[in-house]
């Protein structure tokens, strides 16, 4: 978990979030992140 990550790793993780999941600590649900460029 201490290794740097690439932007492509982050976008892959966001793409695989289950849509009906609960919002995170920031209060934003998966569709918010999936709609972002």
C-alpha positions in Angstrom: 0.0 0.0 0.0 3.0 2.3 0.2 3.8 2.0 -3.5 2.8 4.8 -5.9 -0.1 4.2 -8.1 -0.9 5.3 -11.7 -3.9 7.2 -12.9 -5.0 4.2 -14.9 -5.1 2.1 -11.7 -7.3 4.7 -10.1 -9.7 4.9 -13.1 -9.9 1.1 -13.2 -10.8 1.0 -9.5 -13.5 3.6 -9.9 -14.9 1.9 -12.9 -15.4 -1.3 -10.9 -17.2 0.3 -7.9 -20.7 -1.3 -7.5 -23.2 1.4 -8.3 -25.7 0.7 -5.5 -22.9 0.9 -2.9 -23.2 3.3 0.1 -21.5 6.7 -0.1 -17.9 6.9 1.3 -16.7 9.1 4.1 -16.9 12.1 1.7 -20.6 11.5 1.2 -20.3 11.0 -2.5 -21.7 7.9 -4.1 -20.2 5.7 -6.9 -22.1 7.4 -9.8 -20.4 10.8 -8.9 -17.0 9.3 -9.4 -18.0 7.3 -12.4 -19.4 10.4 -14.2 -16.2 12.4 -13.6 -13.8 12.6 -16.6 
